[in-house]
Amino acid sequence: MPDSPDSPPPETATAPEAPTAPDASPPETAAPPPAGGDAAASWSLPRGVVVLLGTAGAIITAGGLHGFSSIAGPVFLALILTIAVSPLRRYLIRRGVRTWIAALIALVVVIAILLGLAAALALSLARLATLLPTYQDTFAQLINDARSWLAHRGIGNQEIQRVLQAFDLGKALGILQGWLTKLLGVFSDLGLIVILLFFMGMDANSFSARLTEAAKHRPGIAGALTSFARGTTRYLVVSTIFGLIVAVVDVGVLYVLSVPLPWLWGLLAFITNYIPNIGFIIGVVPPALLGLLDNGWSALVWVIVAYCVINFVFQSIIQPKIVGDAVGMSTTLTFVSLIFWAWVLGPLGAILAIPLSLLAKALLLDADPSTRWVNGLITGTDDVPEKQPERPAAAVPPATPEFS
């Protein structure tokens, strides 16, 4: 029977809905490199040209620093001293001292040390200048004795005269006095150094936060600078402690041997402790010569023997075992860096050779992962600064570096 028009239409069976087919479009992938990449790579400079350009840039930079050594020297000295007193500033802050007061105390300590060294050097140089002329007759007598001794052994007068002309005690001591005078000249810029120390000390309080922020984007540079600060602090602290010990022992030995100006030579031994490789030779020659002029050959021999024993025990056995890891440079590279920085900055560069080399190493090698393999050539080991973990910008930053 047909349905009436008012009756609802019959429910018709509907086919079940087919499951939604997955998107057939291919997944999104990273865009391929631009077609010009190969062309750009083909235009890259050969490695030899890059090395030559880098060497030329280094020579130009070194020449510029040499030309402005009167400014670059105090700046580098203030930087190294700021790093050296950073443990004191951090200790005071941990004890609850306000940040600016801790920075001010550290500044006062550094200024007191600089003024003490400058006063001691000035006083000792004045005494040395008045003492040297009194040994002219003694030196002439030693020259005559040496001439007679050589003549009795068949050496002609011409050869003797040639040797004596090459060796001039006044010239040798004049070189030493000129070197110490140039070193004292660094303290003539004490006003500039104090201003630099003040501003660097204030900036150091907030530098840790800025370095931590930079570590989010450039962890390699932050790790290299942190490693440089820790290594430099450790080197300076250990070298200062051993330098004081060696200087005090040397002063005692010189007092026993009645060598004139023992405190000057103790101060010289302390300063030359920071000079790698040849610092011992610079420190032993002046007191040995004065011992010869004042007390004869026996004093010369005893001064050299005492210095050799003291410095061998402290500087060749004990100190390298503690400082070696902080320096991280081979003996040859250390000596080359000494020559380089002494030419760039003068006597101050010789004293700051190792910290400045560590700074250059941190900026040029440790900060770039592609050049860290050079550390194996420099140190003979695979020791490199610890890599900072790669973190997104919103992640928790790494531990606070030891700059504050």
C-alpha positions as CSV (number, residue, x, y, z in Angstrom):
1,M,0.0,0.0,0.0
2,P,1.4,3.3,-0.9
3,D,2.3,5.6,1.8
4,S,0.2,8.6,2.5
5,P,1.7,12.0,1.7
6,D,1.7,12.9,5.4
7,S,3.6,9.9,6.6
8,P,7.3,10.4,7.1
9,P,9.6,9.1,4.5
10,P,11.0,5.7,5.2
11,E,14.5,5.6,6.7
12,T,16.9,4.5,4.0
13,A,20.0,2.6,4.9
14,T,23.0,4.7,4.4
15,A,26.4,3.4,3.7
16,P,28.8,3.6,6.5
17,E,31.2,6.5,6.3
18,A,34.5,5.5,5.0
19,P,37.4,6.3,7.3
20,T,39.2,9.6,6.5
21,A,42.0,8.9,4.3
22,P,45.3,10.3,5.5
23,D,46.6,13.3,3.7
24,A,48.2,12.1,0.6
25,S,50.3,15.2,0.2
26,P,54.0,14.5,1.0
27,P,55.3,15.7,4.4
28,E,56.8,19.1,4.6
29,T,60.6,18.9,4.5
30,A,63.3,21.5,4.9
31,A,63.7,23.6,1.9
32,P,66.6,22.5,-0.2
33,P,69.7,24.6,-0.2
34,P,69.7,27.3,-2.8
35,A,71.0,26.5,-6.2
36,G,73.7,29.1,-5.8
37,G,75.3,27.2,-2.8
38,D,77.6,25.2,-5.0
39,A,78.5,28.3,-6.9
40,A,79.3,30.1,-3.6
41,A,81.4,27.1,-2.4
42,S,83.3,27.1,-5.6
43,W,84.3,30.8,-4.9
44,S,85.6,30.0,-1.4
45,L,89.3,31.0,-0.8
46,P,91.9,28.3,-0.6
47,R,93.2,27.5,2.8
48,G,96.6,28.8,2.1
49,V,95.2,32.2,1.1
50,V,93.2,32.2,4.3
51,V,96.3,31.5,6.4
52,L,98.2,34.3,4.6
53,L,95.4,36.8,5.2
54,G,95.1,35.8,8.8
55,T,98.9,36.2,9.3
56,A,98.8,39.6,7.6
57,G,96.0,40.7,9.9
58,A,97.9,39.5,13.0
59,I,101.0,41.4,11.9
60,I,99.0,44.6,11.3
61,T,97.3,44.1,14.7
62,A,100.6,43.5,16.5
63,G,102.1,46.6,14.8
64,G,99.1,48.7,15.9
65,L,99.5,47.5,19.5
66,H,103.2,48.3,19.4
67,G,102.5,51.8,18.2
68,F,100.0,52.4,20.9
69,S,101.8,50.4,23.6
70,S,101.6,53.4,26.0
71,I,97.8,53.0,26.0
72,A,97.5,49.2,25.3
73,G,99.9,48.4,28.1
74,P,97.9,50.0,30.9
75,V,94.7,48.6,29.5
76,F,96.0,45.1,29.5
77,L,97.5,45.5,33.0
78,A,94.2,46.8,34.4
79,L,92.4,43.9,32.8
80,I,94.8,41.3,34.3
81,L,94.7,43.0,37.7
82,T,90.9,43.1,37.6
83,I,90.9,39.3,37.0
84,A,93.5,38.8,39.7
85,V,91.5,40.5,42.5
86,S,88.2,38.9,41.4
87,P,88.4,36.1,44.0
88,L,88.6,38.8,46.7
89,R,85.6,40.7,45.3
90,R,83.5,37.5,45.1
91,Y,84.5,36.5,48.7
92,L,83.4,39.9,50.0
93,I,80.1,39.7,48.1
94,R,79.4,36.2,49.5
95,R,80.0,37.6,53.0
96,G,77.2,40.1,52.5
97,V,79.3,43.2,51.5
98,R,77.5,45.4,49.0
99,T,78.7,45.0,45.4
100,W,80.1,48.6,45.0
101,I,81.8,48.4,48.4
102,A,83.5,45.1,47.4
103,A,84.6,46.6,44.1
104,L,86.0,49.6,46.0
105,I,87.9,47.4,48.5
106,A,89.4,45.4,45.6
107,L,90.4,48.7,43.9
108,V,92.1,50.0,47.0
109,V,94.1,46.7,47.4
110,V,95.3,46.8,43.8
111,I,96.3,50.5,44.1
112,A,98.2,49.8,47.4
113,I,100.1,47.0,45.6
114,L,101.0,49.2,42.6
115,L,102.1,52.1,44.8
116,G,104.2,49.7,47.0
117,L,106.0,48.2,43.9
118,A,106.5,51.7,42.4
119,A,108.0,53.1,45.6
120,A,110.2,50.1,46.2
121,L,111.5,50.2,42.6
122,A,112.1,54.0,42.7
123,L,114.0,53.8,46.0
124,S,116.1,50.8,44.9
125,L,117.0,52.4,41.6
126,A,118.2,55.5,43.4
127,R,120.4,53.5,45.6
128,L,121.7,51.5,42.7
129,A,122.6,54.7,40.8
130,T,124.7,56.0,43.7
131,L,126.3,52.6,44.4
132,L,127.6,51.7,40.9
133,P,130.2,54.4,40.6
134,T,132.0,53.2,43.8
135,Y,132.9,49.9,42.1
136,Q,134.8,51.4,39.1
137,D,138.2,50.8,40.7
138,T,137.3,47.3,41.8
139,F,136.0,46.4,38.3
140,A,139.2,47.8,36.8
141,Q,141.3,45.6,39.1
142,L,139.3,42.5,38.2
143,I,139.8,43.3,34.5
144,N,143.6,43.5,35.1
145,D,143.6,40.2,37.0
146,A,141.7,38.5,34.3
147,R,144.1,39.9,31.6
148,S,147.1,38.6,33.5
149,W,145.5,35.2,34.1
150,L,144.7,34.8,30.4
151,A,148.1,36.1,29.3
152,H,149.8,33.4,31.4
153,R,147.9,30.8,29.5
154,G,149.1,31.9,26.1
155,I,146.2,34.1,25.0
156,G,147.3,37.1,23.1
157,N,146.6,40.7,24.0
158,Q,144.5,41.3,20.9
159,E,142.1,38.5,21.7
160,I,142.0,39.7,25.4
161,Q,141.2,43.2,24.3
162,R,138.5,42.1,22.0
163,V,136.8,40.1,24.7
164,L,137.1,42.9,27.2
165,Q,135.7,45.4,24.8
166,A,132.7,43.1,24.2
167,F,132.1,42.8,28.0
168,D,131.3,46.1,29.7
169,L,130.0,45.9,33.2
170,G,128.7,49.5,33.1
171,K,126.8,48.8,29.9
172,A,125.3,45.6,31.3
173,L,124.2,47.2,34.5
174,G,123.0,50.2,32.5
175,I,120.7,47.9,30.4
176,L,119.3,46.5,33.7
177,Q,118.8,50.0,35.1
178,G,117.1,51.1,31.8
179,W,114.8,48.0,31.9
180,L,113.8,48.7,35.5
181,T,113.3,52.4,34.6
182,K,111.0,51.5,31.7
183,L,109.1,49.1,34.0
184,L,108.8,52.0,36.6
185,G,107.5,54.2,33.8
186,V,104.4,52.0,33.6
187,F,103.5,53.3,37.0
188,S,103.8,56.9,35.8
189,D,100.4,56.2,34.1
190,L,99.0,55.3,37.5
191,G,96.1,57.7,37.0
192,L,95.0,56.0,33.8
193,I,95.5,52.6,35.4
194,V,93.4,53.6,38.4
195,I,90.6,54.9,36.2
196,L,90.6,51.7,34.1
197,L,90.6,49.6,37.3
198,F,87.6,51.5,38.7
199,F,85.5,51.1,35.6
200,M,86.5,47.5,34.9
201,G,85.8,46.6,38.6
202,M,82.3,48.2,38.3
203,D,81.6,46.4,35.0
204,A,82.8,43.1,36.4
205,N,79.9,43.1,38.8
206,S,77.4,42.8,36.0
207,F,79.6,41.1,33.4
208,S,78.6,37.6,34.6
209,A,74.9,38.3,33.8
210,R,75.8,39.6,30.4
211,L,78.1,36.7,29.7
212,T,75.4,34.2,30.8
213,E,73.0,35.9,28.4
214,A,75.6,35.7,25.6
215,A,76.1,32.0,26.4
216,K,72.5,31.3,25.2
217,H,73.5,32.3,21.7
218,R,77.3,31.8,21.6
219,P,78.2,29.2,24.2
220,G,81.6,28.7,22.7
221,I,82.7,32.3,23.3
222,A,81.3,32.3,26.9
223,G,83.1,29.0,27.7
224,A,86.4,30.3,26.3
225,L,86.2,33.5,28.3
226,T,85.3,31.7,31.4
227,S,88.2,29.2,30.9
228,F,90.6,32.2,30.3
229,A,89.5,33.9,33.5
230,R,89.8,30.8,35.7
231,G,93.2,29.8,34.1
232,T,94.6,33.4,34.5
233,T,93.4,33.7,38.1
234,R,95.0,30.4,39.0
235,Y,98.3,31.2,37.2
236,L,98.5,34.6,38.9
237,V,97.7,33.4,42.4
238,V,100.1,30.5,42.2
239,S,102.9,32.5,40.6
240,T,102.5,35.3,43.2
241,I,102.7,32.8,46.1
242,F,105.8,31.1,44.7
243,G,107.3,34.4,43.7
244,L,107.0,35.7,47.3
245,I,108.5,32.5,48.7
246,V,111.5,32.6,46.3
247,A,112.0,36.3,46.8
248,V,112.1,36.0,50.6
249,V,114.5,33.1,50.5
250,D,116.7,34.9,48.0
251,V,116.8,38.0,50.3
252,G,117.9,35.8,53.2
253,V,120.7,34.2,51.2
254,L,121.9,37.6,49.9
255,Y,122.0,38.9,53.5
256,V,124.1,36.0,54.6
257,L,126.5,36.5,51.7
258,S,126.6,40.3,52.4
259,V,125.5,41.2,48.8
260,P,124.5,44.9,48.6
261,L,120.9,45.9,48.0
262,P,119.4,42.5,48.9
263,W,115.8,43.9,48.9
264,L,116.1,45.2,45.4
265,W,117.3,41.9,44.1
266,G,114.5,40.1,46.0
267,L,112.0,42.5,44.4
268,L,113.6,41.7,41.0
269,A,113.3,38.0,41.7
270,F,109.7,38.4,42.5
271,I,108.9,40.4,39.3
272,T,111.0,38.1,37.1
273,N,109.1,35.1,38.4
274,Y,106.3,36.2,36.0
275,I,108.6,36.1,33.1
276,P,108.7,32.6,31.6
277,N,111.9,30.8,30.6
278,I,114.5,33.6,31.1
279,G,113.2,35.3,34.3
280,F,115.6,33.3,36.4
281,I,118.6,34.5,34.4
282,I,117.5,38.1,34.6
283,G,117.1,37.8,38.3
284,V,120.5,36.1,39.1
285,V,122.9,38.2,37.0
286,P,122.8,41.5,38.9
287,P,123.2,40.2,42.4
288,A,126.0,37.8,41.2
289,L,127.9,40.6,39.6
290,L,127.5,42.9,42.7
291,G,128.6,39.9,44.9
292,L,131.7,39.6,42.7
293,L,132.6,43.3,43.0
294,D,131.9,43.5,46.7
295,N,133.2,40.2,48.0
296,G,135.1,38.5,45.2
297,W,134.7,35.3,43.2
298,S,133.5,33.2,46.1
299,A,130.4,35.4,46.5
300,L,129.7,35.2,42.8
301,V,129.8,31.4,42.9
302,W,127.7,31.1,46.0
303,V,125.0,33.5,44.7
304,I,124.7,31.5,41.5
305,V,124.6,28.1,43.3
306,A,122.0,29.4,45.9
307,Y,119.8,30.9,43.2
308,C,120.0,27.7,41.0
309,V,119.1,25.5,43.9
310,I,116.2,27.7,45.2
311,N,114.8,28.3,41.7
312,F,115.2,24.7,40.6
313,V,113.3,23.4,43.6
314,F,110.5,26.0,43.5
315,Q,110.2,27.0,39.9
316,S,111.3,23.9,38.0
317,I,109.8,21.1,40.2
318,I,106.9,22.4,42.4
319,Q,105.5,25.3,40.5
320,P,105.1,23.8,37.0
321,K,103.1,20.8,38.5
322,I,100.5,23.3,39.8
323,V,100.6,26.0,37.1
324,G,101.1,23.8,34.1
325,D,97.4,23.0,33.6
326,A,96.5,26.6,33.9
327,V,99.0,27.7,31.3
328,G,98.3,25.0,28.7
329,M,101.1,26.0,26.4
330,S,104.3,24.2,25.3
331,T,107.7,25.5,26.3
332,T,108.6,26.7,22.8
333,L,105.3,28.6,22.4
334,T,105.8,30.2,25.8
335,F,109.2,31.5,24.9
336,V,107.9,32.7,21.5
337,S,105.0,34.5,23.2
338,L,107.6,36.1,25.6
339,I,109.5,37.5,22.7
340,F,106.4,38.7,20.9
341,W,104.7,40.5,23.8
342,A,108.0,42.0,25.0
343,W,108.4,43.5,21.5
344,V,104.7,44.7,21.5
345,L,104.5,46.2,25.0
346,G,108.1,46.3,26.3
347,P,109.1,45.0,29.8
348,L,105.4,45.0,30.8
349,G,104.7,42.6,27.9
350,A,107.3,40.2,29.2
351,I,105.7,40.1,32.6
352,L,102.1,39.7,31.1
353,A,103.2,37.3,28.3
354,I,101.4,34.2,29.6
355,P,98.1,35.9,30.5
356,L,98.0,37.8,27.2
357,S,98.8,34.6,25.3
358,L,95.9,32.8,27.2
359,L,93.6,35.7,26.2
360,A,94.6,35.4,22.5
361,K,94.2,31.6,22.7
362,A,90.7,32.0,24.1
363,L,89.5,34.5,21.5
364,L,91.2,32.9,18.5
365,L,91.1,29.2,19.2
366,D,88.9,28.1,22.1
367,A,85.9,30.3,21.0
368,D,85.6,28.6,17.6
369,P,84.8,24.8,17.6
370,S,86.4,24.5,14.2
371,T,89.8,25.6,15.5
372,R,89.9,23.8,18.9
373,W,91.9,21.0,17.3
374,V,94.9,23.4,17.3
375,N,95.1,23.0,21.1
376,G,96.5,19.5,20.4
377,L,99.5,21.2,18.6
378,I,99.9,23.8,21.3
379,T,99.7,21.7,24.4
380,G,100.4,18.2,23.1
381,T,97.0,17.1,24.6
382,D,93.4,17.2,23.7
383,D,92.5,19.5,26.5
384,V,90.0,22.1,25.3
385,P,87.5,24.2,27.2
386,E,84.4,22.4,28.2
387,K,81.6,22.8,25.6
388,Q,78.6,24.6,26.9
389,P,75.5,22.6,26.2
390,E,73.4,23.7,23.4
391,R,70.2,25.3,24.9
392,P,67.3,27.1,23.3
393,A,66.9,30.8,24.1
394,A,64.3,30.2,26.8
395,A,66.3,27.5,28.5
396,V,68.0,27.9,31.8
397,P,71.4,29.5,31.2
398,P,74.6,27.7,32.2
399,A,76.4,28.2,35.5
400,T,77.5,31.7,36.2
401,P,81.1,32.2,35.0
402,E,83.8,33.3,37.4
403,F,84.0,36.9,36.2
404,S,82.2,38.7,38.9
